[in-house]
Amino acid sequence: MTYIPGIDKFILMTARLKEGEENLPYNVLIFWESSQITGPFRLVHYLRDWGPQTYFPNIPAKFISQDGKRMWLCVSSNYRQDGEPKPFQCRYAASFHELKLITE
């Protein structure tokens, strides 16, 4: 979980891998938000099939813009390396992806 001062929200990300799961035939990366560290949390974005073997999503606080609308997502991925990296440029290391928040 990361606090984003520019939007005064806590962002929590959860990831679930499909490996060994018969009841979930795809990978999931979910973004949640809350005004308090203890919740309640609201689901704000859901990424289905966002990379096989992608885990440990986090937003390092040092990589968030002043207004809180641009940041970098850090994940690890592809620990079995079955072909091309997915998402693009993910690998078994710290992989960074720029995010832009659209607030309403």
N, CA, C and O atoms as a GROMACS GRO file, in nm:
protein
  416
    1MET      N    1   0.085  -0.117   0.000
    1MET     CA    2   0.000   0.000   0.000
    1MET      C    3   0.090   0.123   0.000
    1MET      O    4   0.195   0.126   0.064
    2THR      N    5   0.046   0.225  -0.074
    2THR     CA    6   0.121   0.350  -0.083
    2THR      C    7   0.027   0.467  -0.065
    2THR      O    8  -0.083   0.469  -0.121
    3TYR      N    9   0.070   0.565   0.015
    3TYR     CA   10  -0.008   0.689   0.030
    3TYR      C   11   0.035   0.785  -0.081
    3TYR      O   12   0.154   0.803  -0.105
    4ILE      N   13  -0.063   0.845  -0.149
    4ILE     CA   14  -0.036   0.939  -0.257
    4ILE      C   15  -0.088   1.076  -0.214
    4ILE      O   16  -0.207   1.104  -0.225
    5PRO      N   17   0.003   1.163  -0.165
    5PRO     CA   18  -0.039   1.292  -0.112
    5PRO      C   19  -0.114   1.380  -0.211
    5PRO      O   20  -0.208   1.450  -0.172
    6GLY      N   21  -0.076   1.377  -0.339
    6GLY     CA   22  -0.139   1.464  -0.438
    6GLY      C   23  -0.288   1.442  -0.455
    6GLY      O   24  -0.361   1.534  -0.493
    7ILE      N   25  -0.335   1.320  -0.427
    7ILE     CA   26  -0.478   1.291  -0.436
    7ILE      C   27  -0.537   1.252  -0.300
    7ILE      O   28  -0.655   1.221  -0.289
    8ASP      N   29  -0.452   1.254  -0.197
    8ASP     CA   30  -0.493   1.223  -0.059
    8ASP      C   31  -0.563   1.088  -0.050
    8ASP      O   32  -0.670   1.075   0.009
    9LYS      N   33  -0.500   0.986  -0.110
    9LYS     CA   34  -0.555   0.850  -0.109
    9LYS      C   35  -0.445   0.748  -0.082
    9LYS      O   36  -0.327   0.770  -0.111
   10PHE      N   37  -0.487   0.637  -0.025
   10PHE     CA   38  -0.401   0.520  -0.012
   10PHE      C   39  -0.436   0.428  -0.128
   10PHE      O   40  -0.553   0.402  -0.155
   11ILE      N   41  -0.335   0.378  -0.197
   11ILE     CA   42  -0.356   0.283  -0.307
   11ILE      C   43  -0.298   0.148  -0.263
   11ILE      O   44  -0.182   0.138  -0.223
   12LEU      N   45  -0.382   0.048  -0.271
   12LEU     CA   46  -0.344  -0.089  -0.238
   12LEU      C   47  -0.358  -0.171  -0.365
   12LEU      O   48  -0.456  -0.157  -0.438
   13MET      N   49  -0.261  -0.257  -0.392
   13MET     CA   50  -0.269  -0.345  -0.508
   13MET      C   51  -0.263  -0.489  -0.461
   13MET      O   52  -0.186  -0.523  -0.371
   14THR      N   53  -0.345  -0.572  -0.522
   14THR     CA   54  -0.341  -0.714  -0.493
   14THR      C   55  -0.323  -0.789  -0.625
   14THR      O   56  -0.376  -0.749  -0.729
   15ALA      N   57  -0.248  -0.897  -0.618
   15ALA     CA   58  -0.223  -0.979  -0.737
   15ALA      C   59  -0.255  -1.124  -0.702
   15ALA      O   60  -0.229  -1.170  -0.591
   16ARG      N   61  -0.312  -1.193  -0.797
   16ARG     CA   62  -0.340  -1.335  -0.778
   16ARG      C   63  -0.302  -1.408  -0.905
   16ARG      O   64  -0.344  -1.371  -1.015
   17LEU      N   65  -0.222  -1.511  -0.888
   17LEU     CA   66  -0.177  -1.588  -1.003
   17LEU      C   67  -0.270  -1.707  -1.025
   17LEU      O   68  -0.327  -1.762  -0.931
   18LYS      N   69  -0.286  -1.745  -1.151
   18LYS     CA   70  -0.376  -1.856  -1.183
   18LYS      C   71  -0.311  -1.991  -1.161
   18LYS      O   72  -0.380  -2.093  -1.159
   19GLU      N   73  -0.181  -1.994  -1.144
   19GLU     CA   74  -0.112  -2.122  -1.133
   19GLU      C   75  -0.167  -2.205  -1.018
   19GLU      O   76  -0.170  -2.160  -0.904
   20GLY      N   77  -0.209  -2.326  -1.049
   20GLY     CA   78  -0.261  -2.416  -0.948
   20GLY      C   79  -0.400  -2.380  -0.899
   20GLY      O   80  -0.448  -2.440  -0.802
   21GLU      N   81  -0.465  -2.286  -0.961
   21GLU     CA   82  -0.598  -2.243  -0.919
   21GLU      C   83  -0.700  -2.286  -1.024
   21GLU      O   84  -0.701  -2.233  -1.135
   22GLU      N   85  -0.784  -2.380  -0.990
   22GLU     CA   86  -0.886  -2.425  -1.084
   22GLU      C   87  -1.002  -2.327  -1.092
   22GLU      O   88  -1.071  -2.322  -1.194
   23ASN      N   89  -1.025  -2.250  -0.987
   23ASN     CA   90  -1.139  -2.159  -0.985
   23ASN      C   91  -1.106  -2.021  -1.042
   23ASN      O   92  -1.194  -1.935  -1.048
   24LEU      N   93  -0.983  -1.998  -1.084
   24LEU     CA   94  -0.944  -1.870  -1.141
   24LEU      C   95  -0.856  -1.895  -1.263
   24LEU      O   96  -0.736  -1.915  -1.249
   25PRO      N   97  -0.914  -1.896  -1.383
   25PRO     CA   98  -0.838  -1.933  -1.503
   25PRO      C   99  -0.755  -1.819  -1.563
   25PRO      O  100  -0.715  -1.828  -1.679
   26TYR      N  101  -0.730  -1.712  -1.488
   26TYR     CA  102  -0.651  -1.601  -1.540
   26TYR      C  103  -0.582  -1.527  -1.425
   26TYR      O  104  -0.620  -1.542  -1.309
   27ASN      N  105  -0.481  -1.448  -1.459
   27ASN     CA  106  -0.410  -1.366  -1.360
   27ASN      C  107  -0.490  -1.238  -1.335
   27ASN      O  108  -0.562  -1.191  -1.423
   28VAL      N  109  -0.477  -1.184  -1.216
   28VAL     CA  110  -0.550  -1.064  -1.180
   28VAL      C  111  -0.458  -0.967  -1.107
   28VAL      O  112  -0.383  -1.007  -1.018
   29LEU      N  113  -0.462  -0.839  -1.146
   29LEU     CA  114  -0.397  -0.732  -1.071
   29LEU      C  115  -0.506  -0.629  -1.043
   29LEU      O  116  -0.566  -0.574  -1.136
   30ILE      N  117  -0.531  -0.602  -0.915
   30ILE     CA  118  -0.642  -0.514  -0.876
   30ILE      C  119  -0.588  -0.394  -0.798
   30ILE      O  120  -0.502  -0.408  -0.712
   31PHE      N  121  -0.641  -0.277  -0.831
   31PHE     CA  122  -0.607  -0.153  -0.761
   31PHE      C  123  -0.725  -0.112  -0.674
   31PHE      O  124  -0.839  -0.108  -0.720
   32TRP      N  125  -0.698  -0.082  -0.548
   32TRP     CA  126  -0.798  -0.039  -0.451
   32TRP      C  127  -0.757   0.098  -0.399
   32TRP      O  128  -0.638   0.131  -0.399
   33GLU      N  129  -0.854   0.179  -0.355
   33GLU     CA  130  -0.822   0.308  -0.295
   33GLU      C  131  -0.901   0.327  -0.167
   33GLU      O  132  -1.008   0.269  -0.148
   34SER      N  133  -0.845   0.411  -0.079
   34SER     CA  134  -0.912   0.446   0.045
   34SER      C  135  -0.860   0.581   0.092
   34SER      O  136  -0.747   0.620   0.061
   35SER      N  137  -0.942   0.650   0.168
   35SER     CA  138  -0.899   0.776   0.229
   35SER      C  139  -0.829   0.751   0.362
   35SER      O  140  -0.765   0.841   0.417
   36GLN      N  141  -0.841   0.629   0.415
   36GLN     CA  142  -0.779   0.594   0.542
   36GLN      C  143  -0.698   0.466   0.525
   36GLN      O  144  -0.733   0.380   0.444
   37ILE      N  145  -0.592   0.454   0.601
   37ILE     CA  146  -0.505   0.337   0.590
   37ILE      C  147  -0.577   0.208   0.628
   37ILE      O  148  -0.541   0.100   0.581
   38THR      N  149  -0.678   0.219   0.711
   38THR     CA  150  -0.753   0.102   0.756
   38THR      C  151  -0.877   0.073   0.673
   38THR      O  152  -0.952  -0.021   0.703
   39GLY      N  153  -0.901   0.152   0.569
   39GLY     CA  154  -1.017   0.132   0.483
   39GLY      C  155  -1.136   0.211   0.533
   39GLY      O  156  -1.124   0.291   0.625
   40PRO      N  157  -1.251   0.187   0.472
   40PRO     CA  158  -1.281   0.084   0.373
   40PRO      C  159  -1.217   0.115   0.238
   40PRO      O  160  -1.190   0.231   0.205
   41PHE      N  161  -1.194   0.010   0.161
   41PHE     CA  162  -1.132   0.022   0.030
   41PHE      C  163  -1.235   0.005  -0.081
   41PHE      O  164  -1.333  -0.068  -0.066
   42ARG      N  165  -1.211   0.074  -0.190
   42ARG     CA  166  -1.299   0.069  -0.307
   42ARG      C  167  -1.216   0.022  -0.426
   42ARG      O  168  -1.106   0.074  -0.449
   43LEU      N  169  -1.267  -0.074  -0.501
   43LEU     CA  170  -1.199  -0.122  -0.621
   43LEU      C  171  -1.204  -0.012  -0.726
   43LEU      O  172  -1.312   0.038  -0.760
   44VAL      N  173  -1.087   0.027  -0.779
   44VAL     CA  174  -1.083   0.133  -0.879
   44VAL      C  175  -1.033   0.086  -1.016
   44VAL      O  176  -1.060   0.151  -1.117
   45HIS      N  177  -0.960  -0.026  -1.020
   45HIS     CA  178  -0.915  -0.076  -1.150
   45HIS      C  179  -0.882  -0.224  -1.137
   45HIS      O  180  -0.830  -0.269  -1.035
   46TYR      N  181  -0.912  -0.298  -1.243
   46TYR     CA  182  -0.898  -0.443  -1.244
   46TYR      C  183  -0.830  -0.483  -1.375
   46TYR      O  184  -0.884  -0.457  -1.483
   47LEU      N  185  -0.714  -0.544  -1.365
   47LEU     CA  186  -0.642  -0.587  -1.486
   47LEU      C  187  -0.644  -0.739  -1.494
   47LEU      O  188  -0.578  -0.808  -1.416
   48ARG      N  189  -0.719  -0.790  -1.588
   48ARG     CA  190  -0.729  -0.934  -1.609
   48ARG      C  191  -0.622  -0.976  -1.709
   48ARG      O  192  -0.599  -0.908  -1.809
   49ASP      N  193  -0.557  -1.088  -1.682
   49ASP     CA  194  -0.450  -1.142  -1.767
   49ASP      C  195  -0.336  -1.044  -1.786
   49ASP      O  196  -0.278  -1.036  -1.895
   50TRP      N  197  -0.303  -0.971  -1.683
   50TRP     CA  198  -0.192  -0.876  -1.693
   50TRP      C  199  -0.063  -0.948  -1.658
   50TRP      O  200  -0.009  -0.931  -1.548
   51GLY      N  201  -0.016  -1.026  -1.749
   51GLY     CA  202   0.114  -1.090  -1.734
   51GLY      C  203   0.110  -1.219  -1.655
   51GLY      O  204   0.065  -1.222  -1.541
   52PRO      N  205   0.159  -1.326  -1.716
   52PRO     CA  206   0.172  -1.450  -1.641
   52PRO      C  207   0.283  -1.437  -1.538
   52PRO      O  208   0.385  -1.373  -1.563
   53GLN      N  209   0.263  -1.495  -1.424
   53GLN     CA  210   0.365  -1.496  -1.320
   53GLN      C  211   0.404  -1.356  -1.273
   53GLN      O  212   0.519  -1.334  -1.235
   54THR      N  213   0.313  -1.262  -1.275
   54THR     CA  214   0.342  -1.126  -1.229
   54THR      C  215   0.296  -1.112  -1.084
   54THR      O  216   0.181  -1.141  -1.052
   55TYR      N  217   0.388  -1.068  -0.998
   55TYR     CA  218   0.357  -1.065  -0.856
   55TYR      C  219   0.428  -0.947  -0.788
   55TYR      O  220   0.508  -0.877  -0.850
   56PHE      N  221   0.397  -0.927  -0.663
   56PHE     CA  222   0.452  -0.821  -0.578
   56PHE      C  223   0.439  -0.682  -0.640
   56PHE      O  224   0.540  -0.612  -0.657
   57PRO      N  225   0.316  -0.640  -0.673
   57PRO     CA  226   0.299  -0.505  -0.727
   57PRO      C  227   0.314  -0.400  -0.618
   57PRO      O  228   0.263  -0.418  -0.507
   58ASN      N  229   0.382  -0.293  -0.649
   58ASN     CA  230   0.395  -0.184  -0.553
   58ASN      C  231   0.427  -0.054  -0.626
   58ASN      O  232   0.478  -0.054  -0.738
   59ILE      N  233   0.397   0.056  -0.559
   59ILE     CA  234   0.428   0.189  -0.611
   59ILE      C  235   0.525   0.253  -0.514
   59ILE      O  236   0.483   0.297  -0.406
   60PRO      N  237   0.654   0.259  -0.548
   60PRO     CA  238   0.750   0.323  -0.458
   60PRO      C  239   0.716   0.472  -0.440
   60PRO      O  240   0.699   0.544  -0.538
   61ALA      N  241   0.706   0.516  -0.316
   61ALA     CA  242   0.665   0.654  -0.285
   61ALA      C  243   0.756   0.758  -0.351
   61ALA      O  244   0.710   0.868  -0.382
   62LYS      N  245   0.880   0.727  -0.372
   62LYS     CA  246   0.974   0.822  -0.435
   62LYS      C  247   0.944   0.845  -0.583
   62LYS      O  248   0.992   0.941  -0.642
   63PHE      N  249   0.864   0.757  -0.643
   63PHE     CA  250   0.837   0.766  -0.786
   63PHE      C  251   0.694   0.810  -0.816
   63PHE      O  252   0.629   0.758  -0.906
   64ILE      N  253   0.645   0.907  -0.738
   64ILE     CA  254   0.511   0.962  -0.756
   64ILE      C  255   0.526   1.111  -0.782
   64ILE      O  256   0.600   1.180  -0.712
   65SER      N  257   0.454   1.161  -0.883
   65SER     CA  258   0.460   1.305  -0.915
   65SER      C  259   0.396   1.387  -0.803
   65SER      O  260   0.321   1.334  -0.721
   66GLN      N  261   0.426   1.517  -0.801
   66GLN     CA  262   0.373   1.608  -0.698
   66GLN      C  263   0.221   1.607  -0.696
   66GLN      O  264   0.160   1.608  -0.589
   67ASP      N  265   0.158   1.606  -0.814
   67ASP     CA  266   0.011   1.610  -0.819
   67ASP      C  267  -0.053   1.473  -0.797
   67ASP      O  268  -0.175   1.462  -0.788
   68GLY      N  269   0.030   1.367  -0.788
   68GLY     CA  270  -0.020   1.233  -0.762
   68GLY      C  271  -0.086   1.165  -0.879
   68GLY      O  272  -0.153   1.063  -0.861
   69LYS      N  273  -0.070   1.218  -0.997
   69LYS     CA  274  -0.137   1.159  -1.113
   69LYS      C  275  -0.046   1.078  -1.204
   69LYS      O  276  -0.092   1.014  -1.299
   70ARG      N  277   0.083   1.080  -1.176
   70ARG     CA  278   0.180   0.998  -1.251
   70ARG      C  279   0.268   0.929  -1.150
   70ARG      O  280   0.312   0.988  -1.051
   71MET      N  281   0.294   0.802  -1.177
   71MET     CA  282   0.376   0.724  -1.084
   71MET      C  283   0.430   0.603  -1.158
   71MET      O  284   0.397   0.579  -1.274
   72TRP      N  285   0.513   0.528  -1.090
   72TRP     CA  286   0.572   0.408  -1.148
   72TRP      C  287   0.529   0.286  -1.068
   72TRP      O  288   0.542   0.282  -0.946
   73LEU      N  289   0.477   0.187  -1.138
   73LEU     CA  290   0.441   0.059  -1.080
   73LEU      C  291   0.562  -0.032  -1.092
   73LEU      O  292   0.621  -0.044  -1.200
   74CYS      N  293   0.598  -0.096  -0.983
   74CYS     CA  294   0.710  -0.190  -0.984
   74CYS      C  295   0.654  -0.330  -0.960
   74CYS      O  296   0.579  -0.351  -0.864
   75VAL      N  297   0.689  -0.424  -1.045
   75VAL     CA  298   0.646  -0.564  -1.030
   75VAL      C  299   0.764  -0.655  -1.063
   75VAL      O  300   0.863  -0.613  -1.124
   76SER      N  301   0.752  -0.778  -1.021
   76SER     CA  302   0.841  -0.884  -1.068
   76SER      C  303   0.756  -0.978  -1.150
   76SER      O  304   0.635  -0.986  -1.132
   77SER      N  305   0.820  -1.050  -1.242
   77SER     CA  306   0.740  -1.128  -1.335
   77SER      C  307   0.823  -1.235  -1.403
   77SER      O  308   0.946  -1.235  -1.398
   78ASN      N  309   0.752  -1.326  -1.469
   78ASN     CA  310   0.812  -1.424  -1.560
   78ASN      C  311   0.926  -1.505  -1.498
   78ASN      O  312   1.034  -1.515  -1.556
   79TYR      N  313   0.902  -1.563  -1.382
   79TYR     CA  314   1.008  -1.640  -1.318
   79TYR      C  315   1.038  -1.772  -1.386
   79TYR      O  316   1.140  -1.834  -1.359
   80ARG      N  317   0.949  -1.816  -1.475
   80ARG     CA  318   0.977  -1.938  -1.553
   80ARG      C  319   1.021  -1.907  -1.694
   80ARG      O  320   1.071  -1.995  -1.764
   81GLN      N  321   1.003  -1.785  -1.738
   81GLN     CA  322   1.045  -1.737  -1.869
   81GLN      C  323   1.003  -1.830  -1.982
   81GLN      O  324   1.088  -1.886  -2.052
   82ASP      N  325   0.873  -1.844  -2.000
   82ASP     CA  326   0.817  -1.925  -2.108
   82ASP      C  327   0.793  -1.838  -2.231
   82ASP      O  328   0.679  -1.803  -2.259
   83GLY      N  329   0.896  -1.803  -2.304
   83GLY     CA  330   0.878  -1.723  -2.425
   83GLY      C  331   0.897  -1.574  -2.400
   83GLY      O  332   0.974  -1.533  -2.313
   84GLU      N  333   0.824  -1.494  -2.478
   84GLU     CA  334   0.837  -1.349  -2.471
   84GLU      C  335   0.786  -1.293  -2.338
   84GLU      O  336   0.685  -1.340  -2.286
   85PRO      N  337   0.855  -1.192  -2.283
   85PRO     CA  338   0.807  -1.129  -2.160
   85PRO      C  339   0.669  -1.067  -2.180
   85PRO      O  340   0.642  -1.005  -2.283
   86LYS      N  341   0.584  -1.084  -2.081
   86LYS     CA  342   0.450  -1.026  -2.085
   86LYS      C  343   0.415  -0.987  -1.943
   86LYS      O  344   0.423  -1.073  -1.855
   87PRO      N  345   0.377  -0.865  -1.914
   87PRO     CA  346   0.370  -0.751  -2.004
   87PRO      C  347   0.508  -0.718  -2.062
   87PRO      O  348   0.611  -0.766  -2.015
   88PHE      N  349   0.505  -0.636  -2.166
   88PHE     CA  350   0.626  -0.598  -2.236
   88PHE      C  351   0.734  -0.553  -2.138
   88PHE      O  352   0.707  -0.471  -2.050
   89GLN      N  353   0.850  -0.605  -2.152
   89GLN     CA  354   0.969  -0.573  -2.075
   89GLN      C  355   0.965  -0.620  -1.930
   89GLN      O  356   1.053  -0.583  -1.853
   90CYS      N  357   0.868  -0.698  -1.890
   90CYS     CA  358   0.870  -0.755  -1.756
   90CYS      C  359   0.970  -0.870  -1.754
   90CYS      O  360   0.984  -0.944  -1.852
   91ARG      N  361   1.036  -0.884  -1.644
   91ARG     CA  362   1.130  -0.993  -1.630
   91ARG      C  363   1.143  -1.029  -1.484
   91ARG      O  364   1.082  -0.966  -1.398
   92TYR      N  365   1.221  -1.128  -1.456
   92TYR     CA  366   1.241  -1.173  -1.318
   92TYR      C  367   1.337  -1.077  -1.249
   92TYR      O  368   1.452  -1.111  -1.222
   93ALA      N  369   1.288  -0.958  -1.222
   93ALA     CA  370   1.365  -0.850  -1.161
   93ALA      C  371   1.266  -0.739  -1.127
   93ALA      O  372   1.145  -0.758  -1.142
   94ALA      N  373   1.314  -0.627  -1.083
   94ALA     CA  374   1.227  -0.512  -1.061
   94ALA      C  375   1.194  -0.450  -1.196
   94ALA      O  376   1.280  -0.390  -1.260
   95SER      N  377   1.070  -0.466  -1.240
   95SER     CA  378   1.026  -0.412  -1.368
   95SER      C  379   0.936  -0.292  -1.341
   95SER      O  380   0.841  -0.303  -1.264
   96PHE      N  381   0.964  -0.179  -1.404
   96PHE     CA  382   0.890  -0.056  -1.380
   96PHE      C  383   0.802  -0.020  -1.499
   96PHE      O  384   0.843  -0.032  -1.614
   97HIS      N  385   0.680   0.026  -1.468
   97HIS     CA  386   0.583   0.065  -1.571
   97HIS      C  387   0.520   0.196  -1.526
   97HIS      O  388   0.471   0.207  -1.413
   98GLU      N  389   0.520   0.296  -1.614
   98GLU     CA  390   0.462   0.426  -1.578
   98GLU      C  391   0.310   0.418  -1.579
   98GLU      O  392   0.250   0.361  -1.670
   99LEU      N  393   0.248   0.475  -1.476
   99LEU     CA  394   0.102   0.482  -1.465
   99LEU      C  395   0.058   0.627  -1.465
   99LEU      O  396   0.126   0.714  -1.411
  100LYS      N  397  -0.058   0.652  -1.526
  100LYS     CA  398  -0.123   0.783  -1.520
  100LYS      C  399  -0.261   0.762  -1.461
  100LYS      O  400  -0.338   0.680  -1.510
  101LEU      N  401  -0.293   0.835  -1.355
  101LEU     CA  402  -0.425   0.825  -1.295
  101LEU      C  403  -0.520   0.922  -1.362
  101LEU      O  404  -0.485   1.037  -1.390
  102ILE      N  405  -0.638   0.875  -1.386
  102ILE     CA  406  -0.745   0.962  -1.437
  102ILE      C  407  -0.845   0.976  -1.324
  102ILE      O  408  -0.910   0.879  -1.285
  103THR      N  409  -0.857   1.095  -1.271
  103THR     CA  410  -0.947   1.118  -1.157
  103THR      C  411  -1.071   1.191  -1.206
  103THR      O  412  -1.065   1.272  -1.298
  104GLU      N  413  -1.181   1.160  -1.143
  104GLU     CA  414  -1.308   1.224  -1.180
  104GLU      C  415  -1.367   1.294  -1.060
  104GLU      O  416  -1.474   1.354  -1.070
   0.00000   0.00000   0.00000
